[in-house]
Amino acid sequence: MEFYKTKVDGVTVLFEKRRLPIVTILVASKVGSAYENNNNKGISHLLEHMVFKGTKTKTARQISSSIEKAGGILNGFTAEEITAFWCKVPSKKFSVGADVIFDITMNPLLEKKELEKERKVVLNEISRTYDIPQKYLLDKTKELLYEKPFGLSVLGTEKTVSKIGKKELEKWHSLYGKENLIVSVVGNAEFDNIKEKVEEYLSKAKEKVRLKKPLIKKRSGCFTEKRDGIKQAHIALGFHTFSLKEKGRYASEIFNAILGEGMSSRLFQEVREKRGLAYAITSYLEQEKSYGYVVAYAGTKKESVKKVREIILKEIKKMKEVSVKEIEEAKEQKIGNWQLELEACEKTATALAFQEIATKAEDFYDYERKILEVKPEEVRKIARIKNYSLAVILPK
C-alpha cells in the first residue's frame, strides 16, 4: 500500500496508489445536510443532483457520456457532513474522469430550467421513500433520535425542496471553499497528475469559507403509523452511540456486529431462526464525525410487534455480559469485512474522505489494530442504554 497526503493550494488531497488498471476519483465537500436549517433542508442533496445537469463547458449528456463511453461509472451522494461526486474509470482515462468530476464540482450552471426539472425528480425520490416502509421507518427513527433540523431526512421535505431556488443553490455552492474540499483518489494514477488537476480546477475555489458547527441535539421518542395497503408490520428501535471521531466507535462496530449483522447475529438467531417471527431482521450502525446511533429493524406480523420489541430490548441488555469469545469472533468479522471492502477502490476513496473529516485519513489504515485493541468492557458498556426511540408502522 502506498498512501500520500498533501495540500494543494489549500485543498486536501488523499491518494492511495494501486496497480490494477482502474482509478476512482472523488471530490468531497464538507458541506452536508447537518449544516442545513428547517427552511432549506434538502439543499445539499438538491445541489448534488444539480451539478450533473451541466457546466460552462459540458451539457448533462456530455457529462454522463464522457464517463460511460470510457467504460466508467459516475455518481454522487449526500450525507450529514459530506456531499461527494465521484467516478470510477480505466486508469488510461484518468484525465477524462478528473476533468468531469472537478468541473462539475466547481462550475455547475444551476440553470433555472434544469432546476425545475430536477426538483420534480427529487420530489419523486421523497415520495418513493414513503412507499418503502423500511426506508421510511429508518428516517423516522433518526427523526426521533435527534431534534430538527438535523433529525430530518437528508432528502428534505416536499415543502422545503419546493422553495429552494437558483440563488439559494448558488449561495450554498459558495460554501465549497478550499478548506472544505477533499480530493480522494484510489487506483492506478500518478500523484503529480492528480495535483495538477486539483490546481487547474480547485484553485478557483474561495480561500476561506468557515462552516458553523452543526447543531445536533439528541432526544428520544415514539412513533406509530397505521397504513392501508400493507400486510406486514415494521418496527425500528434506535439508540445513540459513539461518533466516528470518538474512540468508542470501534467498540460500537463490534457491538453492532454481534447484535444484528448477518445470519449469525443474536437478533437473527433469536427472532428468525428460533421463533420464525420475521424474514428481515437486522441492525444498522450510522456514524459520522459528530453523531452515531444504532437501529434494530424487523418486518413482522402485526400481532408479533410487541414480542419482537421485547426480544430486541432483551438482546441489547444481554450484551452487558457478552463473552470475550463472542467479542473476539466479532473482531475477526469486522476486520474481514474491512479487508473485503478494500477490493472496491470507490469504497476506499469514500472511507478515506469520511475519516479525514472525522479525524485524519491515516486512521483508516489503523483500523485492524484499533479493532483488536477494543476491550470487552468497552463493548458491554454500550448496552447500558438509558433511552431509546421506537418507530412502528402497522397495517390497518
Secondary structure, 3 states (H helix, E strand, C coil): CEEEEEEECCEEEEEEECCCCEEEEEEEECCCHHHCCCCCCCHHHHHHHHHHHEECCCEHHHHHHHHHCCCCEEEEEECCCCEEEEEEEEHHHHHHHHHHHHHHHHCECCCHHHHHHHHHHHHHHHHHHHCCHHHHHHHHHHHHHECCCCCCCCCCCHHHHHHCCHHHHHHHHCCCCHHHEEEEEEECCCHHHHHHHHHHHHCCCCCCCCCCCCCCCECCCEEEEEECCCCCEEEEEEEECCCCCCCCHHHHHHHHHHHHCCCCCHHHHHHHHCCCCEEEEEEEEEEECCEEEEEEEEEECHHHHHHHHHHHHHHHHHHHHCCHHHHHHHHHHHHHHHHHHCCCHHHHHHHHHHHHHHCCHHHHHHHHHHHHCCCHHHHHHHCCCCCCEEEEEEEC
